[in-house]
Amino acid sequence: MKKFIFLAFALVASYMAFAQYDPQALTTLDAMSKKYKAYTSFEANITSTMTNETEGIKEEYKGKITVKGDKYRLVMSEQEIINNGTTQWTYIPSAKEVTVDNYDPNTSDINPSKIYDLYKKGFKYLHNGERTEGGVVIEEIDLVPEKKDAQFFKIKMIINKKDHSIQSWTMKEKNGTDYKYTISKFTPNITVADTFFAFDSKKYPGVEVIDLR
């Protein structure tokens, strides 16, 4: 009986270790990362959906994200986030104000310009299988933070099996709130100047600048 219990425990422990760093998930993630790192820049339409079924919340916003190296500019209807790799501007049109702060990639949980490299540090990963959505075969992969106090307890990534493109990712909070980002109309290797990734207050007369640096 003791031998059986020991073997059962060993099998469970072995499965848990495999699930934490699933080699099948790693193969898919590496292929996806390689695809996006080959681009000098890219632009995509993005739909952001926040849901919390318990509280009956569902909000959806559409926008556009432009990425070049470590820089990105995310433009949504309610706000605009501009990041040049060292400084981040958050512009709220309705409030006519922009907040400026230093950006530290080591303390930021999620950077949309590096979503394709997110799994490489601080995450366990598990392949949840394949299915067909809209005629496209996709792979579902869960990223679980190694830190227990991380902002999100899980990030679910949906990746096109054929071309390794990211279809969507969903960040899940412990309070039941999900933040889903769906990608469409993806355009790689666009021409964009570095100045595009900085907030020019001269172009926004009357906007209050709140500098937290």
N, C-alpha and C positions, 0 to 999 in steps of 0.2 A: 504493500500500500504506500509506504514512504517513497519507494522507487518511482511509483506511478505519479505521485504528487510532484516529485522532483522533475520528472520528465515533462509533465504538463506545464510546470512553471518555466522550465527552460524553453519550451516551444513558444509560450506567450512572450517571454522576454526577447526571444529571437525575432518574433514578428514585429514587436514594438520597435526594436532597433532598426529593422528593415524599413518600417513605415516612416521613421523619422527622417531618413535620408534615402528615399526610394530611388534606385538607379534608373528605373524607367522614367520617372519624373525628371531626373537630372538630364537624361538624354534629350528629352523634349525641350527643357529649359535652355540647355546649351545651344541647341539648334535655333531657338527663338532669339537668344541673345546675339548669336553670331550674325543673324539676319539684320538686326537693327544697328549693330555696331558698324556694319559695312556702309551705312548711310552717312553722308556728311551733314545732312539736315533732313527734316521732314515736317510735314504739316498734315493735320487731320481734323475732321469734324468730330466733335465729341458730345455725347449726351450724358449728363450727370443726373442720377436718380437717387434720392434719399428716401428710404422707407423705414418705418417702424410699425409693424402690424399691431403690436400691443396698444400703442397710442393712436393708431389710425392715421399715421402720417405718410404721405407720399407726395414728394415734390420733384419736379423734373425741370432741368435747365439744359439748353443747347448752347454750344459754343465752338470755339476753335482753339487748338493748341499748335504752337510752332516751336520746334526744337532744333537747336544747333549746338552740338557738343554738350557742355554743362549748362547751357543757357536755355531758358524756355519762356514762353509768353502764353498764358492761358486767359482767353477772353470769353467771359460768360456774360449773360444779360445783367446779373446783379453785382458782379465784381470782375476785376482784372488783376491777375497776378503776374508780375514781371520779375524775372530772376536772371542775373548775369553771371551767376556762379559765386559771387561774393556778397552782393546786395540784393535784397528783395523788396519790391514795392507792391503794396496791396491797395488798389484804387477802388473806391466805392462811389460810383457815379451819383447815386441818389443822395448821398451825404455830402457830396462835393469835397471829399477828403482823400488823401493818400497817406498811408503809413509806410515809413521807410525803416528797414531794420537790417542788421548784418545777417548774412546767411552762412550757417555752418553745416556742411553736409554730414558731419559726424554726429550731430544732435538732431537732425531732421529725420523723422520716421519714414516719410514717403516723399520722394521727388518724382513728379510725373515724367521728367526728362530721362530718368534712369529706371523706369519701371521694368525694363528688360534685363537689368542687372541686379534687381532687388534681392533675388534668391541667394546671391553669392555670399552674403554676410549676414549672420544673425537669424537665419531661418532654417527650419526643417521643411521637408517637402514630401508630398504624397501624391501619386498618380491615382485619380479616381475613375479611370476608364474613359471610354470613347462613346460618342453618340452623334447622331445627325441632327443638325439644326438648320432649317432653311436650305436643305440640299447640300450642306457643307459638313464634312466629318470633322468634329472638334474633339480635343482632348481637354479634360478637366483636371486641374492640379491645385492642390491646397498648399499654401505657404503658411507655416505656423511659427510665430516669433519665438526665439529661444528665451528672450526676456519675459518674465511673468508680468512685468508692469508696462508692457508695450501698449501703445494707444489702441491697437487693433489685435484681437485674439486670433484672427484668421484672415488671409487674403486668398480669394478664389480666382484663379486665372483660367480663362477660356482661350485656347490656342488652336488655330487652324492646323489640322494635321498635315495637309498637303504642302502649304507654303510657309508654315511656322509663324504666321502673323498673329498678333494679339487681337482677339475679337472683343474681349471685355475683361475687366477685373472688378471684383467686389471686395471692399474692405468692411469687415464685420466687427462692430463694437460689442462689448459684453452687455450693454444695456438693451440690446436688440435692434440697434440702428444699423442699417446697411447703407453703404455708399457705393453705388455701381457706376462704372464709367464704360460706356460703349463706344467703340471706334468705328468711324465710317469715312468714306471718301479720303483714303490715305494717299498722300502724294510725297514720294521720297526725293531727296537731293534737290530741294528748291534753292533758289538764290535769295539770300536774306542777309542784310548787313548787321554787324554786331550792335550798331546803335539802336536797332529794333528792340533790343533786350534791355532797355533802360527807359525810365519814365522821364519825359521831358516836360517839366512843369510849365514851360512857356507856351506849350500847345494846349494847356488846360487853364485858361485864365479864371481866377476866382476860386481855385481849388486850394484848400488848406493842406499844408504839408506838415505831417506829424513825424518828426525825426526821432527815432528811438535808439539810434546808434550811440 
